[in-house]
Amino acid sequence: MAQKNIQVEGMTCGHCVETVTQAVNSLDGINQVSVDLDKKQVSVDFDESQTDIDTVSSKIVEVGFEVVSK
Ligand SMILES: [Cu+2]
């Protein structure tokens, strides 16, 4: 398992948090997702043999947010 933090712009409310959480959770190999709205940070715990940080970041972009750093 790997744990990474992704900086995401564009999340403004609980609905955004829910959208990002569900999108990332829909990927294979995700163990846990948590979003800190104040820090604009998405923490992802994932299995490196099944997914990677680029896949997770792409998914966040796909649902309408901007990945600032990963
Ligand atoms: Cu929102």
N, CA, C, O and the ligand as a Tripos MOL2 file, in Angstrom:
@<TRIPOS>MOLECULE
protein
  281   279    71     0     0
PROTEIN
NO_CHARGES

@<TRIPOS>ATOM
      1 N           0.8310   -1.2030    0.0000 N.3       1 MET1
      2 CA          0.0000    0.0000    0.0000 C.3       1 MET1
      3 C           0.8660    1.2530    0.0000 C.2       1 MET1
      4 O           1.9080    1.3110    0.6520 O.2       1 MET1
      5 N           0.4140    2.2420   -0.7390 N.am      2 ALA2
      6 CA          1.1090    3.5220   -0.7760 C.3       2 ALA2
      7 C           0.1360    4.6050   -0.3510 C.2       2 ALA2
      8 O          -1.0690    4.5020   -0.5820 O.2       2 ALA2
      9 N           0.6670    5.6350    0.2660 N.am      3 GLN3
     10 CA         -0.1710    6.7470    0.6800 C.3       3 GLN3
     11 C           0.3690    8.0200    0.0660 C.2       3 GLN3
     12 O           1.5290    8.3790    0.2700 O.2       3 GLN3
     13 N          -0.4950    8.7140   -0.7020 N.am      4 LYS4
     14 CA         -0.0550    9.9390   -1.3680 C.3       4 LYS4
     15 C          -1.0580   11.0610   -1.1520 C.2       4 LYS4
     16 O          -2.2540   10.8180   -0.9910 O.2       4 LYS4
     17 N          -0.5640   12.2830   -1.1510 N.am      5 ASN5
     18 CA         -1.4260   13.4540   -1.0690 C.3       5 ASN5
     19 C          -1.4040   14.1810   -2.4030 C.2       5 ASN5
     20 O          -0.3460   14.4170   -2.9860 O.2       5 ASN5
     21 N          -2.5870   14.5280   -2.8690 N.am      6 ILE6
     22 CA         -2.7060   15.2530   -4.1280 C.3       6 ILE6
     23 C          -3.3180   16.6120   -3.8280 C.2       6 ILE6
     24 O          -4.3340   16.6970   -3.1390 O.2       6 ILE6
     25 N          -2.7030   17.6860   -4.3430 N.am      7 GLN7
     26 CA         -3.2470   19.0490   -4.1980 C.3       7 GLN7
     27 C          -4.2520   19.2750   -5.3110 C.2       7 GLN7
     28 O          -3.9200   19.1420   -6.4890 O.2       7 GLN7
     29 N          -5.4800   19.6180   -4.9420 N.am      8 VAL8
     30 CA         -6.5380   19.7750   -5.9330 C.3       8 VAL8
     31 C          -7.2110   21.1450   -5.8010 C.2       8 VAL8
     32 O          -7.6080   21.5500   -4.7090 O.2       8 VAL8
     33 N          -7.3300   21.8440   -6.9230 N.am      9 GLU9
     34 CA         -8.0430   23.1210   -6.9520 C.3       9 GLU9
     35 C          -9.4610   22.9030   -7.4620 C.2       9 GLU9
     36 O          -9.7130   22.0180   -8.2800 O.2       9 GLU9
     37 N         -10.3820   23.7240   -6.9650 N.am     10 GLY10
     38 CA        -11.7420   23.7170   -7.4870 C.3      10 GLY10
     39 C         -12.7830   23.0740   -6.5930 C.2      10 GLY10
     40 O         -13.9780   23.1280   -6.8860 O.2      10 GLY10
     41 N         -12.3390   22.4670   -5.5060 N.am     11 MET11
     42 CA        -13.2950   21.8640   -4.5740 C.3      11 MET11
     43 C         -13.7800   22.9530   -3.6140 C.2      11 MET11
     44 O         -12.9810   23.5890   -2.9260 O.2      11 MET11
     45 N         -15.0970   23.1570   -3.5790 N.am     12 THR12
     46 CA        -15.6110   24.2610   -2.7700 C.3      12 THR12
     47 C         -16.6120   23.8460   -1.6970 C.2      12 THR12
     48 O         -16.8820   24.6170   -0.7760 O.2      12 THR12
     49 N         -17.1560   22.6590   -1.8000 N.am     13 CYS13
     50 CA        -18.1890   22.2810   -0.8350 C.3      13 CYS13
     51 C         -18.2370   20.7660   -0.6410 C.2      13 CYS13
     52 O         -17.4700   20.0180   -1.2470 O.2      13 CYS13
     53 N         -19.1400   20.3460    0.2010 N.am     14 GLY14
     54 CA        -19.2860   18.9200    0.5020 C.3      14 GLY14
     55 C         -19.6400   18.0900   -0.7160 C.2      14 GLY14
     56 O         -19.3060   16.9080   -0.8030 O.2      14 GLY14
     57 N         -20.3270   18.7350   -1.6640 N.am     15 HIS15
     58 CA        -20.6900   18.0070   -2.8790 C.3      15 HIS15
     59 C         -19.4470   17.6840   -3.7110 C.2      15 HIS15
     60 O         -19.3210   16.5890   -4.2590 O.2      15 HIS15
     61 N         -18.5400   18.6440   -3.7960 N.am     16 CYS16
     62 CA        -17.2800   18.4230   -4.5050 C.3      16 CYS16
     63 C         -16.4920   17.2950   -3.8400 C.2      16 CYS16
     64 O         -15.9420   16.4240   -4.5140 O.2      16 CYS16
     65 N         -16.4490   17.3270   -2.5300 N.am     17 VAL17
     66 CA        -15.7390   16.3010   -1.7640 C.3      17 VAL17
     67 C         -16.3180   14.9250   -2.0870 C.2      17 VAL17
     68 O         -15.5880   13.9560   -2.2940 O.2      17 VAL17
     69 N         -17.6520   14.8670   -2.1260 N.am     18 GLU18
     70 CA        -18.3420   13.6120   -2.4200 C.3      18 GLU18
     71 C         -18.0370   13.1390   -3.8460 C.2      18 GLU18
     72 O         -17.8050   11.9520   -4.0790 O.2      18 GLU18
     73 N         -18.0410   14.0700   -4.7850 N.am     19 THR19
     74 CA        -17.7560   13.7410   -6.1920 C.3      19 THR19
     75 C         -16.3530   13.1520   -6.3390 C.2      19 THR19
     76 O         -16.1630   12.1220   -6.9850 O.2      19 THR19
     77 N         -15.3740   13.8280   -5.7290 N.am     20 VAL20
     78 CA        -13.9820   13.3690   -5.8240 C.3      20 VAL20
     79 C         -13.8180   12.0180   -5.1320 C.2      20 VAL20
     80 O         -13.1820   11.1090   -5.6650 O.2      20 VAL20
     81 N         -14.3990   11.8980   -3.9400 N.am     21 THR21
     82 CA        -14.2820   10.6620   -3.1740 C.3      21 THR21
     83 C         -14.8540    9.4730   -3.9490 C.2      21 THR21
     84 O         -14.2330    8.4150   -4.0400 O.2      21 THR21
     85 N         -16.0520    9.6720   -4.5040 N.am     22 GLN22
     86 CA        -16.6860    8.5840   -5.2530 C.3      22 GLN22
     87 C         -15.9190    8.2310   -6.5180 C.2      22 GLN22
     88 O         -15.7860    7.0580   -6.8660 O.2      22 GLN22
     89 N         -15.4150    9.2560   -7.2060 N.am     23 ALA23
     90 CA        -14.6730    9.0230   -8.4480 C.3      23 ALA23
     91 C         -13.4110    8.2010   -8.1810 C.2      23 ALA23
     92 O         -13.1210    7.2380   -8.8900 O.2      23 ALA23
     93 N         -12.6720    8.5950   -7.1500 N.am     24 VAL24
     94 CA        -11.4300    7.8820   -6.8460 C.3      24 VAL24
     95 C         -11.7420    6.4710   -6.3370 C.2      24 VAL24
     96 O         -11.0440    5.5150   -6.6730 O.2      24 VAL24
     97 N         -12.7790    6.3540   -5.5380 N.am     25 ASN25
     98 CA        -13.1600    5.0390   -5.0130 C.3      25 ASN25
     99 C         -13.6070    4.0690   -6.1050 C.2      25 ASN25
    100 O         -13.5790    2.8530   -5.9160 O.2      25 ASN25
    101 N         -14.0220    4.6220   -7.2580 N.am     26 SER26
    102 CA        -14.4860    3.7520   -8.3460 C.3      26 SER26
    103 C         -13.3260    3.0590   -9.0570 C.2      26 SER26
    104 O         -13.5370    2.1230   -9.8280 O.2      26 SER26
    105 N         -12.1050    3.5180   -8.7970 N.am     27 LEU27
    106 CA        -10.9230    2.8980   -9.4120 C.3      27 LEU27
    107 C         -10.5540    1.6090   -8.6780 C.2      27 LEU27
    108 O         -10.8500    1.4430   -7.4950 O.2      27 LEU27
    109 N          -9.9090    0.7120   -9.3990 N.am     28 ASP28
    110 CA         -9.4050   -0.5120   -8.7760 C.3      28 ASP28
    111 C          -8.2110   -0.1920   -7.8810 C.2      28 ASP28
    112 O          -7.4300    0.7100   -8.1850 O.2      28 ASP28
    113 N          -8.0710   -0.9110   -6.8040 N.am     29 GLY29
    114 CA         -6.8810   -0.8090   -5.9690 C.3      29 GLY29
    115 C          -6.8730    0.3150   -4.9530 C.2      29 GLY29
    116 O          -5.8540    0.5730   -4.3120 O.2      29 GLY29
    117 N          -8.0140    0.9880   -4.8020 N.am     30 ILE30
    118 CA         -8.0870    2.0840   -3.8290 C.3      30 ILE30
    119 C          -8.5150    1.5210   -2.4700 C.2      30 ILE30
    120 O          -9.5410    0.8530   -2.3470 O.2      30 ILE30
    121 N          -7.7150    1.8070   -1.4800 N.am     31 ASN31
    122 CA         -8.0220    1.3410   -0.1280 C.3      31 ASN31
    123 C          -8.8150    2.3820    0.6470 C.2      31 ASN31
    124 O          -9.8220    2.0760    1.2860 O.2      31 ASN31
    125 N          -8.3370    3.6210    0.5750 N.am     32 GLN32
    126 CA         -9.0220    4.6870    1.3080 C.3      32 GLN32
    127 C          -8.7860    6.0520    0.6710 C.2      32 GLN32
    128 O          -7.6940    6.3460    0.1840 O.2      32 GLN32
    129 N          -9.8230    6.8750    0.6840 N.am     33 VAL33
    130 CA         -9.7200    8.2430    0.1590 C.3      33 VAL33
    131 C         -10.2160    9.1980    1.2210 C.2      33 VAL33
    132 O         -11.2810    8.9780    1.7980 O.2      33 VAL33
    133 N          -9.4660   10.2570    1.4910 N.am     34 SER34
    134 CA        -10.0210   11.2910    2.3540 C.3      34 SER34
    135 C          -9.6710   12.6610    1.7890 C.2      34 SER34
    136 O          -8.5790   12.8820    1.2650 O.2      34 SER34
    137 N         -10.6250   13.5690    1.9110 N.am     35 VAL35
    138 CA        -10.4590   14.8980    1.3380 C.3      35 VAL35
    139 C         -10.4730   15.9350    2.4530 C.2      35 VAL35
    140 O         -11.3670   15.9520    3.2990 O.2      35 VAL35
    141 N          -9.4600   16.8000    2.4330 N.am     36 ASP36
    142 CA         -9.4120   17.9350    3.3620 C.3      36 ASP36
    143 C          -9.7030   19.1850    2.5470 C.2      36 ASP36
    144 O          -8.8570   19.6690    1.7950 O.2      36 ASP36
    145 N         -10.9140   19.6960    2.7100 N.am     37 LEU37
    146 CA        -11.3700   20.8410    1.9100 C.3      37 LEU37
    147 C         -10.5490   22.1030    2.1950 C.2      37 LEU37
    148 O         -10.2330   22.8530    1.2720 O.2      37 LEU37
    149 N         -10.2050   22.3410    3.4460 N.am     38 ASP38
    150 CA         -9.4270   23.5300    3.8160 C.3      38 ASP38
    151 C          -8.0300   23.5040    3.1960 C.2      38 ASP38
    152 O          -7.5420   24.5130    2.6880 O.2      38 ASP38
    153 N          -7.4080   22.3510    3.2480 N.am     39 LYS39
    154 CA         -6.0530   22.2200    2.7010 C.3      39 LYS39
    155 C          -6.0640   21.9420    1.1990 C.2      39 LYS39
    156 O          -5.0130   21.9360    0.5580 O.2      39 LYS39
    157 N          -7.2490   21.7140    0.6420 N.am     40 LYS40
    158 CA         -7.4090   21.3570   -0.7730 C.3      40 LYS40
    159 C          -6.5830   20.1200   -1.1090 C.2      40 LYS40
    160 O          -5.9350   20.0410   -2.1530 O.2      40 LYS40
    161 N          -6.6280   19.1760   -0.2050 N.am     41 GLN41
    162 CA         -5.7840   18.0100   -0.3280 C.3      41 GLN41
    163 C          -6.6010   16.7100   -0.3400 C.2      41 GLN41
    164 O          -7.5050   16.5050    0.4700 O.2      41 GLN41
    165 N          -6.2450   15.8540   -1.2830 N.am     42 VAL42
    166 CA         -6.8790   14.5380   -1.3560 C.3      42 VAL42
    167 C          -5.8260   13.5010   -0.9630 C.2      42 VAL42
    168 O          -4.7890   13.3800   -1.6140 O.2      42 VAL42
    169 N          -6.1010   12.7610    0.1010 N.am     43 SER43
    170 CA         -5.1850   11.7040    0.5320 C.3      43 SER43
    171 C          -5.7080   10.3750    0.0230 C.2      43 SER43
    172 O          -6.8690   10.0200    0.2280 O.2      43 SER43
    173 N          -4.8350    9.6580   -0.6360 N.am     44 VAL44
    174 CA         -5.2410    8.3790   -1.2080 C.3      44 VAL44
    175 C          -4.3180    7.2690   -0.7240 C.2      44 VAL44
    176 O          -3.0930    7.3760   -0.7820 O.2      44 VAL44
    177 N          -4.9360    6.2210   -0.2550 N.am     45 ASP45
    178 CA         -4.2320    5.0260    0.1570 C.3      45 ASP45
    179 C          -4.5430    3.9570   -0.8910 C.2      45 ASP45
    180 O          -5.6990    3.5640   -1.0510 O.2      45 ASP45
    181 N          -3.5330    3.4910   -1.5930 N.am     46 PHE46
    182 CA         -3.8160    2.5700   -2.7100 C.3      46 PHE46
    183 C          -2.7790    1.4610   -2.8400 C.2      46 PHE46
    184 O          -1.6710    1.5260   -2.3070 O.2      46 PHE46
    185 N          -3.2030    0.4460   -3.5760 N.am     47 ASP47
    186 CA         -2.3360   -0.6930   -3.8510 C.3      47 ASP47
    187 C          -1.5410   -0.3990   -5.1300 C.2      47 ASP47
    188 O          -2.1160   -0.2930   -6.2130 O.2      47 ASP47
    189 N          -0.2290   -0.2710   -4.9950 N.am     48 GLU48
    190 CA          0.6270    0.1020   -6.1320 C.3      48 GLU48
    191 C           0.6620   -0.9310   -7.2490 C.2      48 GLU48
    192 O           1.0450   -0.6180   -8.3760 O.2      48 GLU48
    193 N           0.2620   -2.1690   -6.9370 N.am     49 SER49
    194 CA          0.2390   -3.1880   -7.9800 C.3      49 SER49
    195 C          -1.0100   -3.0640   -8.8490 C.2      49 SER49
    196 O          -1.0870   -3.6710   -9.9170 O.2      49 SER49
    197 N          -1.9860   -2.2790   -8.3930 N.am     50 GLN50
    198 CA         -3.2430   -2.1510   -9.1440 C.3      50 GLN50
    199 C          -3.4870   -0.7790   -9.7500 C.2      50 GLN50
    200 O          -4.2060   -0.6510  -10.7410 O.2      50 GLN50
    201 N          -2.8960    0.2380   -9.1610 N.am     51 THR51
    202 CA         -3.1160    1.5780   -9.7050 C.3      51 THR51
    203 C          -1.9200    2.4590   -9.3670 C.2      51 THR51
    204 O          -0.9960    2.0240   -8.6800 O.2      51 THR51
    205 N          -1.9390    3.6950   -9.8520 N.am     52 ASP52
    206 CA         -0.8490    4.6140   -9.5290 C.3      52 ASP52
    207 C          -1.3840    6.0360   -9.4060 C.2      52 ASP52
    208 O          -2.5540    6.3070   -9.6760 O.2      52 ASP52
    209 N          -0.5170    6.9150   -9.0010 N.am     53 ILE53
    210 CA         -0.9360    8.2780   -8.7040 C.3      53 ILE53
    211 C          -1.4140    9.0170   -9.9580 C.2      53 ILE53
    212 O          -2.2740    9.8930   -9.8710 O.2      53 ILE53
    213 N          -0.8650    8.6710  -11.1060 N.am     54 ASP54
    214 CA         -1.2950    9.3100  -12.3570 C.3      54 ASP54
    215 C          -2.7320    8.9280  -12.7110 C.2      54 ASP54
    216 O          -3.5110    9.7570  -13.1820 O.2      54 ASP54
    217 N          -3.0650    7.6630  -12.4760 N.am     55 THR55
    218 CA         -4.4290    7.1940  -12.7400 C.3      55 THR55
    219 C          -5.4160    7.9100  -11.8210 C.2      55 THR55
    220 O          -6.4870    8.3390  -12.2500 O.2      55 THR55
    221 N          -5.0390    8.0290  -10.5560 N.am     56 VAL56
    222 CA         -5.8960    8.7060   -9.5770 C.3      56 VAL56
    223 C          -6.0630   10.1790   -9.9590 C.2      56 VAL56
    224 O          -7.1730   10.7110   -9.9180 O.2      56 VAL56
    225 N          -4.9720   10.8300  -10.3260 N.am     57 SER57
    226 CA         -5.0160   12.2420  -10.7130 C.3      57 SER57
    227 C          -5.8790   12.4540  -11.9480 C.2      57 SER57
    228 O          -6.6650   13.3990  -12.0030 O.2      57 SER57
    229 N          -5.7350   11.5820  -12.9340 N.am     58 SER58
    230 CA         -6.5350   11.6830  -14.1590 C.3      58 SER58
    231 C          -8.0190   11.5900  -13.8610 C.2      58 SER58
    232 O          -8.8370   12.2810  -14.4690 O.2      58 SER58
    233 N          -8.3520   10.7230  -12.9120 N.am     59 LYS59
    234 CA         -9.7540   10.5410  -12.5400 C.3      59 LYS59
    235 C         -10.3170   11.8180  -11.9080 C.2      59 LYS59
    236 O         -11.4540   12.2060  -12.1760 O.2      59 LYS59
    237 N          -9.5170   12.4540  -11.0780 N.am     60 ILE60
    238 CA         -9.9410   13.7040  -10.4260 C.3      60 ILE60
    239 C         -10.1670   14.7880  -11.4850 C.2      60 ILE60
    240 O         -11.1270   15.5540  -11.4010 O.2      60 ILE60
    241 N          -9.2800   14.8450  -12.4750 N.am     61 VAL61
    242 CA         -9.4240   15.8110  -13.5640 C.3      61 VAL61
    243 C         -10.6780   15.4970  -14.3880 C.2      61 VAL61
    244 O         -11.4110   16.3950  -14.8020 O.2      61 VAL61
    245 N         -10.9010   14.2120  -14.6100 N.am     62 GLU62
    246 CA        -12.0540   13.7500  -15.4020 C.3      62 GLU62
    247 C         -13.3860   14.2260  -14.8170 C.2      62 GLU62
    248 O         -14.3220   14.5130  -15.5620 O.2      62 GLU62
    249 N         -13.4720   14.3110  -13.4970 N.am     63 VAL63
    250 CA        -14.7370   14.7530  -12.8790 C.3      63 VAL63
    251 C         -14.7750   16.2730  -12.6390 C.2      63 VAL63
    252 O         -15.6770   16.7800  -11.9710 O.2      63 VAL63
    253 N         -13.7860   16.9890  -13.1910 N.am     64 GLY64
    254 CA        -13.8950   18.4350  -13.2500 C.3      64 GLY64
    255 C         -13.0300   19.2820  -12.3350 C.2      64 GLY64
    256 O         -13.2940   20.4700  -12.1530 O.2      64 GLY64
    257 N         -12.0000   18.6800  -11.7570 N.am     65 PHE65
    258 CA        -11.1480   19.4610  -10.8610 C.3      65 PHE65
    259 C          -9.7330   19.5330  -11.3990 C.2      65 PHE65
    260 O          -9.3460   18.7890  -12.2990 O.2      65 PHE65
    261 N          -8.9680   20.4560  -10.8170 N.am     66 GLU66
    262 CA         -7.6090   20.6710  -11.3060 C.3      66 GLU66
    263 C          -6.5960   20.1000  -10.3160 C.2      66 GLU66
    264 O          -6.6080   20.4370   -9.1320 O.2      66 GLU66
    265 N          -5.7270   19.2380  -10.8180 N.am     67 VAL67
    266 CA         -4.6720   18.6960   -9.9770 C.3      67 VAL67
    267 C          -3.4690   19.6230  -10.0650 C.2      67 VAL67
    268 O          -2.8780   19.7980  -11.1300 O.2      67 VAL67
    269 N          -3.1150   20.2170   -8.9200 N.am     68 VAL68
    270 CA         -2.0280   21.1850   -8.8810 C.3      68 VAL68
    271 C          -0.6920   20.4790   -8.7070 C.2      68 VAL68
    272 O           0.2840   20.7970   -9.3860 O.2      68 VAL68
    273 N          -0.6590   19.5280   -7.7990 N.am     69 SER69
    274 CA          0.5480   18.7280   -7.6410 C.3      69 SER69
    275 C           0.1900   17.3590   -7.0880 C.2      69 SER69
    276 O          -0.8480   17.1720   -6.4550 O.2      69 SER69
    277 N           1.0700   16.4190   -7.3430 N.am     70 LYS70
    278 CA          0.8120   15.0430   -6.9000 C.3      70 LYS70
    279 C           2.0970   14.3970   -6.4650 C.2      70 LYS70
    280 O           2.0970   13.2360   -6.0560 O.2      70 LYS70
    281 CU        -18.9110   21.7440   -4.3570 Cu       71 CU71
@<TRIPOS>BOND
     1     1     2 1
     2     2     3 1
     3     3     4 2
     4     3     5 am
     5     5     6 1
     6     6     7 1
     7     7     8 2
     8     7     9 am
     9     9    10 1
    10    10    11 1
    11    11    12 2
    12    11    13 am
    13    13    14 1
    14    14    15 1
    15    15    16 2
    16    15    17 am
    17    17    18 1
    18    18    19 1
    19    19    20 2
    20    19    21 am
    21    21    22 1
    22    22    23 1
    23    23    24 2
    24    23    25 am
    25    25    26 1
    26    26    27 1
    27    27    28 2
    28    27    29 am
    29    29    30 1
    30    30    31 1
    31    31    32 2
    32    31    33 am
    33    33    34 1
    34    34    35 1
    35    35    36 2
    36    35    37 am
    37    37    38 1
    38    38    39 1
    39    39    40 2
    40    39    41 am
    41    41    42 1
    42    42    43 1
    43    43    44 2
    44    43    45 am
    45    45    46 1
    46    46    47 1
    47    47    48 2
    48    47    49 am
    49    49    50 1
    50    50    51 1
    51    51    52 2
    52    51    53 am
    53    53    54 1
    54    54    55 1
    55    55    56 2
    56    55    57 am
    57    57    58 1
    58    58    59 1
    59    59    60 2
    60    59    61 am
    61    61    62 1
    62    62    63 1
    63    63    64 2
    64    63    65 am
    65    65    66 1
    66    66    67 1
    67    67    68 2
    68    67    69 am
    69    69    70 1
    70    70    71 1
    71    71    72 2
    72    71    73 am
    73    73    74 1
    74    74    75 1
    75    75    76 2
    76    75    77 am
    77    77    78 1
    78    78    79 1
    79    79    80 2
    80    79    81 am
    81    81    82 1
    82    82    83 1
    83    83    84 2
    84    83    85 am
    85    85    86 1
    86    86    87 1
    87    87    88 2
    88    87    89 am
    89    89    90 1
    90    90    91 1
    91    91    92 2
    92    91    93 am
    93    93    94 1
    94    94    95 1
    95    95    96 2
    96    95    97 am
    97    97    98 1
    98    98    99 1
    99    99   100 2
   100    99   101 am
   101   101   102 1
   102   102   103 1
   103   103   104 2
   104   103   105 am
   105   105   106 1
   106   106   107 1
   107   107   108 2
   108   107   109 am
   109   109   110 1
   110   110   111 1
   111   111   112 2
   112   111   113 am
   113   113   114 1
   114   114   115 1
   115   115   116 2
   116   115   117 am
   117   117   118 1
   118   118   119 1
   119   119   120 2
   120   119   121 am
   121   121   122 1
   122   122   123 1
   123   123   124 2
   124   123   125 am
   125   125   126 1
   126   126   127 1
   127   127   128 2
   128   127   129 am
   129   129   130 1
   130   130   131 1
   131   131   132 2
   132   131   133 am
   133   133   134 1
   134   134   135 1
   135   135   136 2
   136   135   137 am
   137   137   138 1
   138   138   139 1
   139   139   140 2
   140   139   141 am
   141   141   142 1
   142   142   143 1
   143   143   144 2
   144   143   145 am
   145   145   146 1
   146   146   147 1
   147   147   148 2
   148   147   149 am
   149   149   150 1
   150   150   151 1
   151   151   152 2
   152   151   153 am
   153   153   154 1
   154   154   155 1
   155   155   156 2
   156   155   157 am
   157   157   158 1
   158   158   159 1
   159   159   160 2
   160   159   161 am
   161   161   162 1
   162   162   163 1
   163   163   164 2
   164   163   165 am
   165   165   166 1
   166   166   167 1
   167   167   168 2
   168   167   169 am
   169   169   170 1
   170   170   171 1
   171   171   172 2
   172   171   173 am
   173   173   174 1
   174   174   175 1
   175   175   176 2
   176   175   177 am
   177   177   178 1
   178   178   179 1
   179   179   180 2
   180   179   181 am
   181   181   182 1
   182   182   183 1
   183   183   184 2
   184   183   185 am
   185   185   186 1
   186   186   187 1
   187   187   188 2
   188   187   189 am
   189   189   190 1
   190   190   191 1
   191   191   192 2
   192   191   193 am
   193   193   194 1
   194   194   195 1
   195   195   196 2
   196   195   197 am
   197   197   198 1
   198   198   199 1
   199   199   200 2
   200   199   201 am
   201   201   202 1
   202   202   203 1
   203   203   204 2
   204   203   205 am
   205   205   206 1
   206   206   207 1
   207   207   208 2
   208   207   209 am
   209   209   210 1
   210   210   211 1
   211   211   212 2
   212   211   213 am
   213   213   214 1
   214   214   215 1
   215   215   216 2
   216   215   217 am
   217   217   218 1
   218   218   219 1
   219   219   220 2
   220   219   221 am
   221   221   222 1
   222   222   223 1
   223   223   224 2
   224   223   225 am
   225   225   226 1
   226   226   227 1
   227   227   228 2
   228   227   229 am
   229   229   230 1
   230   230   231 1
   231   231   232 2
   232   231   233 am
   233   233   234 1
   234   234   235 1
   235   235   236 2
   236   235   237 am
   237   237   238 1
   238   238   239 1
   239   239   240 2
   240   239   241 am
   241   241   242 1
   242   242   243 1
   243   243   244 2
   244   243   245 am
   245   245   246 1
   246   246   247 1
   247   247   248 2
   248   247   249 am
   249   249   250 1
   250   250   251 1
   251   251   252 2
   252   251   253 am
   253   253   254 1
   254   254   255 1
   255   255   256 2
   256   255   257 am
   257   257   258 1
   258   258   259 1
   259   259   260 2
   260   259   261 am
   261   261   262 1
   262   262   263 1
   263   263   264 2
   264   263   265 am
   265   265   266 1
   266   266   267 1
   267   267   268 2
   268   267   269 am
   269   269   270 1
   270   270   271 1
   271   271   272 2
   272   271   273 am
   273   273   274 1
   274   274   275 1
   275   275   276 2
   276   275   277 am
   277   277   278 1
   278   278   279 1
   279   279   280 2
@<TRIPOS>SUBSTRUCTURE
     1 MET1         2 RESIDUE 1 A MET
     2 ALA2         6 RESIDUE 1 A ALA
     3 GLN3        10 RESIDUE 1 A GLN
     4 LYS4        14 RESIDUE 1 A LYS
     5 ASN5        18 RESIDUE 1 A ASN
     6 ILE6        22 RESIDUE 1 A ILE
     7 GLN7        26 RESIDUE 1 A GLN
     8 VAL8        30 RESIDUE 1 A VAL
     9 GLU9        34 RESIDUE 1 A GLU
    10 GLY10       38 RESIDUE 1 A GLY
    11 MET11       42 RESIDUE 1 A MET
    12 THR12       46 RESIDUE 1 A THR
    13 CYS13       50 RESIDUE 1 A CYS
    14 GLY14       54 RESIDUE 1 A GLY
    15 HIS15       58 RESIDUE 1 A HIS
    16 CYS16       62 RESIDUE 1 A CYS
    17 VAL17       66 RESIDUE 1 A VAL
    18 GLU18       70 RESIDUE 1 A GLU
    19 THR19       74 RESIDUE 1 A THR
    20 VAL20       78 RESIDUE 1 A VAL
    21 THR21       82 RESIDUE 1 A THR
    22 GLN22       86 RESIDUE 1 A GLN
    23 ALA23       90 RESIDUE 1 A ALA
    24 VAL24       94 RESIDUE 1 A VAL
    25 ASN25       98 RESIDUE 1 A ASN
    26 SER26      102 RESIDUE 1 A SER
    27 LEU27      106 RESIDUE 1 A LEU
    28 ASP28      110 RESIDUE 1 A ASP
    29 GLY29      114 RESIDUE 1 A GLY
    30 ILE30      118 RESIDUE 1 A ILE
    31 ASN31      122 RESIDUE 1 A ASN
    32 GLN32      126 RESIDUE 1 A GLN
    33 VAL33      130 RESIDUE 1 A VAL
    34 SER34      134 RESIDUE 1 A SER
    35 VAL35      138 RESIDUE 1 A VAL
    36 ASP36      142 RESIDUE 1 A ASP
    37 LEU37      146 RESIDUE 1 A LEU
    38 ASP38      150 RESIDUE 1 A ASP
    39 LYS39      154 RESIDUE 1 A LYS
    40 LYS40      158 RESIDUE 1 A LYS
    41 GLN41      162 RESIDUE 1 A GLN
    42 VAL42      166 RESIDUE 1 A VAL
    43 SER43      170 RESIDUE 1 A SER
    44 VAL44      174 RESIDUE 1 A VAL
    45 ASP45      178 RESIDUE 1 A ASP
    46 PHE46      182 RESIDUE 1 A PHE
    47 ASP47      186 RESIDUE 1 A ASP
    48 GLU48      190 RESIDUE 1 A GLU
    49 SER49      194 RESIDUE 1 A SER
    50 GLN50      198 RESIDUE 1 A GLN
    51 THR51      202 RESIDUE 1 A THR
    52 ASP52      206 RESIDUE 1 A ASP
    53 ILE53      210 RESIDUE 1 A ILE
    54 ASP54      214 RESIDUE 1 A ASP
    55 THR55      218 RESIDUE 1 A THR
    56 VAL56      222 RESIDUE 1 A VAL
    57 SER57      226 RESIDUE 1 A SER
    58 SER58      230 RESIDUE 1 A SER
    59 LYS59      234 RESIDUE 1 A LYS
    60 ILE60      238 RESIDUE 1 A ILE
    61 VAL61      242 RESIDUE 1 A VAL
    62 GLU62      246 RESIDUE 1 A GLU
    63 VAL63      250 RESIDUE 1 A VAL
    64 GLY64      254 RESIDUE 1 A GLY
    65 PHE65      258 RESIDUE 1 A PHE
    66 GLU66      262 RESIDUE 1 A GLU
    67 VAL67      266 RESIDUE 1 A VAL
    68 VAL68      270 RESIDUE 1 A VAL
    69 SER69      274 RESIDUE 1 A SER
    70 LYS70      278 RESIDUE 1 A LYS
    71 CU71       281 GROUP 0 **** ****
